[in-house]
């Protein structure tokens, strides 16, 4: 297990290409924007389904 952890850290240092600070910030903004858009889409779908279910069960009980 210890050998695996040592090799993992060695690979991170030697073989991984890290983005620059500016590129990392740009990517963070892209992820944040898409996360907000996706959450708004899910909220909208959830709201529509909730209203449809209330309408459906309102018709059945009356």
Secondary structure as GFF3:
##gff-version 3
##sequence-region A 1 62
A	DSSP	alpha_helix	2	15	.	.	.	ID=ss1
A	DSSP	alpha_helix	21	61	.	.	.	ID=ss2
###
